[in-house]
Amino acid sequence: MTHKKFSASWKSSTQPRKQRKYRFNAPLHHRQKLVHTHLSPVLRKKYGVRNIQIRKDDKVKILRGQFRGKEGKVEQVFLKKGYVHITGAEIIKRDGGKVYTHLDPSNVMILELELSDKIRKKKLESKIAQLKTSGKTPTEKKEK
């Protein structure tokens, strides 16, 4: 019997095994959503967005784990595995070498955005334009 490798219906399950199956078998275009990271309150207010995909050279603050409170630059983003490497979050080995710690993107907060990417910059500018035309503040709840 053949089984489907990926199905978006697993996402809605409360069973941890199905949640893991969803994450492990997700194609790269779905994994992009899984590496989204919270923005700092200042950036959130400026762009009207709560989270954004993390990218190399973004400045972040670590919120969880042994490196909590440290700030650093994103060195690498591993979309396939779903983790990031951050400058300053390194473990020193017994032989004196340094190894980056794998950090989950949900455990960091973006403090400064890398805006050299034209597409990313354009998306953020369109969000700002939407805010101005709607006349709403980003923190304002939508009325039903």
CYANA upper distance limits for C-alpha pairs under 8 A (distance plus 0.5 A):
  5 LYS  CA     25 ASN  CA      6.73
  6 PHE  CA     22 TYR  CA      7.29
  6 PHE  CA     25 ASN  CA      6.10
  6 PHE  CA     26 ALA  CA      6.58
  6 PHE  CA     27 PRO  CA      8.29
  7 SER  CA     22 TYR  CA      7.67
  8 ALA  CA     12 SER  CA      8.47
  8 ALA  CA     22 TYR  CA      7.73
  9 SER  CA     13 SER  CA      7.90
 10 TRP  CA     18 LYS  CA      6.16
 10 TRP  CA     19 GLN  CA      6.85
 10 TRP  CA     21 LYS  CA      8.05
 10 TRP  CA     22 TYR  CA      6.20
 11 LYS  CA     18 LYS  CA      8.00
 11 LYS  CA     19 GLN  CA      6.55
 11 LYS  CA     22 TYR  CA      6.61
 13 SER  CA     18 LYS  CA      6.95
 13 SER  CA     19 GLN  CA      7.19
 14 THR  CA     18 LYS  CA      8.14
 14 THR  CA     19 GLN  CA      7.72
 15 GLN  CA     19 GLN  CA      6.84
 16 PRO  CA     20 ARG  CA      6.60
 17 ARG  CA     21 LYS  CA      6.63
 18 LYS  CA     22 TYR  CA      6.58
 19 GLN  CA     23 ARG  CA      6.86
 20 ARG  CA     24 PHE  CA      6.48
 21 LYS  CA     25 ASN  CA      6.42
 22 TYR  CA     26 ALA  CA      6.25
 23 ARG  CA     31 ARG  CA      7.97
 26 ALA  CA     30 HIS  CA      6.40
 26 ALA  CA     31 ARG  CA      6.70
 27 PRO  CA     31 ARG  CA      6.80
 28 LEU  CA     32 GLN  CA      6.81
 28 LEU  CA     79 LEU  CA      7.63
 28 LEU  CA     80 LYS  CA      7.39
 29 HIS  CA     33 LYS  CA      8.09
 30 HIS  CA     34 LEU  CA      7.58
 31 ARG  CA     35 VAL  CA      7.18
 31 ARG  CA     79 LEU  CA      6.98
 31 ARG  CA     80 LYS  CA      7.80
 31 ARG  CA     82 GLY  CA      7.91
 32 GLN  CA     36 HIS  CA      7.51
 32 GLN  CA     53 GLN  CA      7.41
 32 GLN  CA     79 LEU  CA      7.26
 33 LYS  CA     53 GLN  CA      7.50
 34 LEU  CA     82 GLY  CA      7.66
 35 VAL  CA     53 GLN  CA      6.32
 35 VAL  CA     54 ILE  CA      6.82
 35 VAL  CA     79 LEU  CA      7.60
 35 VAL  CA     82 GLY  CA      6.78
 35 VAL  CA     83 TYR  CA      8.01
 35 VAL  CA    105 PRO  CA      6.06
 35 VAL  CA    106 SER  CA      7.90
 36 HIS  CA     51 ASN  CA      6.53
 36 HIS  CA     52 ILE  CA      5.49
 36 HIS  CA     53 GLN  CA      4.47
 36 HIS  CA     54 ILE  CA      6.24
 36 HIS  CA    105 PRO  CA      7.20
 36 HIS  CA    106 SER  CA      7.78
 37 THR  CA     51 ASN  CA      5.65
 37 THR  CA     52 ILE  CA      6.01
 37 THR  CA     53 GLN  CA      6.47
 37 THR  CA     54 ILE  CA      6.41
 37 THR  CA    105 PRO  CA      6.20
 37 THR  CA    106 SER  CA      6.12
 37 THR  CA    108 VAL  CA      7.23
 37 THR  CA    109 MET  CA      6.67
 37 THR  CA    110 ILE  CA      7.35
 38 HIS  CA     50 ARG  CA      6.42
 38 HIS  CA     51 ASN  CA      4.73
 38 HIS  CA     52 ILE  CA      7.13
 38 HIS  CA    106 SER  CA      7.81
 38 HIS  CA    108 VAL  CA      7.81
 38 HIS  CA    109 MET  CA      5.63
 38 HIS  CA    110 ILE  CA      6.82
 39 LEU  CA     43 LEU  CA      6.42
 39 LEU  CA     44 ARG  CA      6.11
 39 LEU  CA     49 VAL  CA      8.19
 39 LEU  CA     50 ARG  CA      6.45
 39 LEU  CA     51 ASN  CA      5.87
 39 LEU  CA     52 ILE  CA      7.55
 39 LEU  CA    109 MET  CA      6.09
 39 LEU  CA    110 ILE  CA      5.34
 39 LEU  CA    111 LEU  CA      7.15
 40 SER  CA     44 ARG  CA      6.49
 40 SER  CA    109 MET  CA      6.62
 40 SER  CA    110 ILE  CA      6.31
 40 SER  CA    111 LEU  CA      5.94
 41 PRO  CA     45 LYS  CA      6.63
 42 VAL  CA     46 LYS  CA      6.77
 43 LEU  CA     47 TYR  CA      6.48
 43 LEU  CA     48 GLY  CA      8.37
 43 LEU  CA    111 LEU  CA      7.89
 43 LEU  CA    112 GLU  CA      8.36
 44 ARG  CA     48 GLY  CA      5.83
 44 ARG  CA     49 VAL  CA      5.84
 44 ARG  CA     50 ARG  CA      6.08
 44 ARG  CA     51 ASN  CA      8.32
 44 ARG  CA    138 PRO  CA      8.01
 45 LYS  CA     49 VAL  CA      8.07
 45 LYS  CA    137 THR  CA      8.21
 45 LYS  CA    138 PRO  CA      6.34
 45 LYS  CA    139 THR  CA      7.77
 46 LYS  CA    128 ILE  CA      7.94
 47 TYR  CA    124 LEU  CA      6.81
 47 TYR  CA    125 GLU  CA      8.24
 47 TYR  CA    127 LYS  CA      6.70
 47 TYR  CA    128 ILE  CA      5.98
 47 TYR  CA    138 PRO  CA      8.27
 48 GLY  CA    127 LYS  CA      7.16
 48 GLY  CA    128 ILE  CA      7.36
 48 GLY  CA    131 LEU  CA      7.53
 48 GLY  CA    137 THR  CA      8.04
 48 GLY  CA    138 PRO  CA      5.01
 48 GLY  CA    139 THR  CA      8.15
 49 VAL  CA    127 LYS  CA      8.18
 49 VAL  CA    138 PRO  CA      7.87
 54 ILE  CA     58 ASP  CA      7.59
 54 ILE  CA     77 VAL  CA      8.04
 54 ILE  CA    105 PRO  CA      7.81
 54 ILE  CA    110 ILE  CA      8.23
 55 ARG  CA     74 VAL  CA      7.52
 55 ARG  CA     76 GLN  CA      8.37
 55 ARG  CA     77 VAL  CA      7.10
 55 ARG  CA    114 GLU  CA      7.87
 56 LYS  CA     73 LYS  CA      8.16
 56 LYS  CA     74 VAL  CA      5.52
 56 LYS  CA     75 GLU  CA      6.16
 56 LYS  CA     76 GLN  CA      6.18
 56 LYS  CA     77 VAL  CA      6.93
 56 LYS  CA    114 GLU  CA      8.16
 57 ASP  CA     73 LYS  CA      5.95
 57 ASP  CA     74 VAL  CA      5.52
 57 ASP  CA     75 GLU  CA      6.90
 57 ASP  CA    113 LEU  CA      8.38
 57 ASP  CA    114 GLU  CA      6.42
 58 ASP  CA     73 LYS  CA      6.22
 58 ASP  CA     74 VAL  CA      6.07
 58 ASP  CA    110 ILE  CA      7.27
 58 ASP  CA    111 LEU  CA      8.13
 58 ASP  CA    112 GLU  CA      6.34
 58 ASP  CA    113 LEU  CA      5.49
 58 ASP  CA    114 GLU  CA      5.55
 59 LYS  CA     71 GLU  CA      7.66
 59 LYS  CA     72 GLY  CA      6.19
 59 LYS  CA     73 LYS  CA      5.01
 59 LYS  CA     74 VAL  CA      6.91
 59 LYS  CA    110 ILE  CA      6.48
 59 LYS  CA    111 LEU  CA      5.98
 59 LYS  CA    112 GLU  CA      5.41
 59 LYS  CA    113 LEU  CA      7.11
 59 LYS  CA    114 GLU  CA      8.37
 60 VAL  CA     71 GLU  CA      6.12
 60 VAL  CA     72 GLY  CA      6.11
 60 VAL  CA     73 LYS  CA      6.62
 60 VAL  CA     74 VAL  CA      7.53
 60 VAL  CA    108 VAL  CA      6.78
 60 VAL  CA    109 MET  CA      5.88
 60 VAL  CA    110 ILE  CA      4.84
 60 VAL  CA    111 LEU  CA      5.67
 60 VAL  CA    112 GLU  CA      7.45
 61 LYS  CA     68 ARG  CA      8.40
 61 LYS  CA     69 GLY  CA      6.79
 61 LYS  CA     70 LYS  CA      6.26
 61 LYS  CA     71 GLU  CA      4.80
 61 LYS  CA     72 GLY  CA      7.04
 61 LYS  CA    108 VAL  CA      6.05
 61 LYS  CA    109 MET  CA      5.74
 61 LYS  CA    110 ILE  CA      6.97
 61 LYS  CA    111 LEU  CA      7.23
 62 ILE  CA     67 PHE  CA      6.98
 62 ILE  CA     68 ARG  CA      5.56
 62 ILE  CA     69 GLY  CA      5.97
 62 ILE  CA     70 LYS  CA      6.08
 62 ILE  CA     71 GLU  CA      6.81
 62 ILE  CA    107 ASN  CA      6.74
 62 ILE  CA    108 VAL  CA      4.96
 62 ILE  CA    109 MET  CA      7.03
 63 LEU  CA     67 PHE  CA      8.45
 63 LEU  CA     68 ARG  CA      5.46
 63 LEU  CA     69 GLY  CA      6.50
 63 LEU  CA    107 ASN  CA      5.87
 63 LEU  CA    108 VAL  CA      5.81
 63 LEU  CA    109 MET  CA      7.52
 64 ARG  CA     68 ARG  CA      5.48
 64 ARG  CA     69 GLY  CA      8.48
 64 ARG  CA    107 ASN  CA      5.91
 64 ARG  CA    108 VAL  CA      7.85
 67 PHE  CA     89 ALA  CA      6.68
 70 LYS  CA     88 GLY  CA      7.83
 70 LYS  CA     89 ALA  CA      8.34
 71 GLU  CA     88 GLY  CA      8.02
 72 GLY  CA     86 ILE  CA      6.42
 72 GLY  CA     87 THR  CA      5.56
 72 GLY  CA     88 GLY  CA      6.56
 72 GLY  CA     89 ALA  CA      8.46
 73 LYS  CA     86 ILE  CA      6.11
 73 LYS  CA     87 THR  CA      5.89
 74 VAL  CA     84 VAL  CA      7.53
 74 VAL  CA     85 HIS  CA      6.49
 74 VAL  CA     86 ILE  CA      5.02
 74 VAL  CA     87 THR  CA      6.93
 75 GLU  CA     84 VAL  CA      8.04
 75 GLU  CA     85 HIS  CA      5.91
 75 GLU  CA     86 ILE  CA      5.85
 75 GLU  CA     87 THR  CA      6.83
 76 GLN  CA     84 VAL  CA      6.19
 76 GLN  CA     85 HIS  CA      5.68
 76 GLN  CA     86 ILE  CA      7.79
 77 VAL  CA     82 GLY  CA      8.17
 77 VAL  CA     83 TYR  CA      6.77
 77 VAL  CA     84 VAL  CA      5.03
 77 VAL  CA     85 HIS  CA      7.09
 78 PHE  CA     82 GLY  CA      6.03
 78 PHE  CA     83 TYR  CA      5.88
 78 PHE  CA     84 VAL  CA      6.43
 79 LEU  CA     83 TYR  CA      7.47
 82 GLY  CA    104 ASP  CA      7.32
 82 GLY  CA    105 PRO  CA      8.03
 83 TYR  CA    102 HIS  CA      6.28
 83 TYR  CA    103 LEU  CA      5.85
 83 TYR  CA    104 ASP  CA      5.29
 83 TYR  CA    105 PRO  CA      6.58
 84 VAL  CA    102 HIS  CA      6.37
 84 VAL  CA    103 LEU  CA      5.77
 84 VAL  CA    104 ASP  CA      6.87
 84 VAL  CA    105 PRO  CA      6.92
 85 HIS  CA     89 ALA  CA      7.90
 85 HIS  CA    100 TYR  CA      6.43
 85 HIS  CA    101 THR  CA      6.87
 85 HIS  CA    102 HIS  CA      6.35
 85 HIS  CA    103 LEU  CA      6.91
 86 ILE  CA     90 GLU  CA      8.39
 86 ILE  CA    100 TYR  CA      7.71
 86 ILE  CA    101 THR  CA      8.31
 86 ILE  CA    103 LEU  CA      8.38
 87 THR  CA    100 TYR  CA      8.40
 89 ALA  CA    100 TYR  CA      6.62
 89 ALA  CA    101 THR  CA      6.43
 90 GLU  CA     98 LYS  CA      6.53
 90 GLU  CA     99 VAL  CA      5.86
 90 GLU  CA    100 TYR  CA      4.87
 90 GLU  CA    101 THR  CA      6.08
 91 ILE  CA     98 LYS  CA      6.13
 91 ILE  CA     99 VAL  CA      5.77
 91 ILE  CA    100 TYR  CA      6.78
 91 ILE  CA    101 THR  CA      7.12
 92 ILE  CA     96 GLY  CA      6.45
 92 ILE  CA     97 GLY  CA      6.26
 92 ILE  CA     98 LYS  CA      5.08
 92 ILE  CA     99 VAL  CA      6.96
 93 LYS  CA     97 GLY  CA      5.73
 93 LYS  CA     98 LYS  CA      6.46
 93 LYS  CA     99 VAL  CA      7.72
103 LEU  CA    107 ASN  CA      7.53
104 ASP  CA    108 VAL  CA      7.97
115 LEU  CA    120 ARG  CA      7.23
115 LEU  CA    121 LYS  CA      6.06
116 SER  CA    121 LYS  CA      7.94
117 ASP  CA    121 LYS  CA      6.72
118 LYS  CA    122 LYS  CA      6.53
119 ILE  CA    123 LYS  CA      6.75
120 ARG  CA    124 LEU  CA      6.88
121 LYS  CA    125 GLU  CA      6.65
122 LYS  CA    126 SER  CA      6.64
123 LYS  CA    127 LYS  CA      6.90
124 LEU  CA    128 ILE  CA      6.91
125 GLU  CA    129 ALA  CA      6.74
126 SER  CA    130 GLN  CA      6.67
127 LYS  CA    131 LEU  CA      6.81
128 ILE  CA    132 LYS  CA      6.86
129 ALA  CA    133 THR  CA      6.73
130 GLN  CA    134 SER  CA      6.57
131 LEU  CA    135 GLY  CA      6.47
131 LEU  CA    136 LYS  CA      6.41
131 LEU  CA    137 THR  CA      7.36
131 LEU  CA    138 PRO  CA      7.74
132 LYS  CA    136 LYS  CA      7.71
136 LYS  CA    140 GLU  CA      7.00
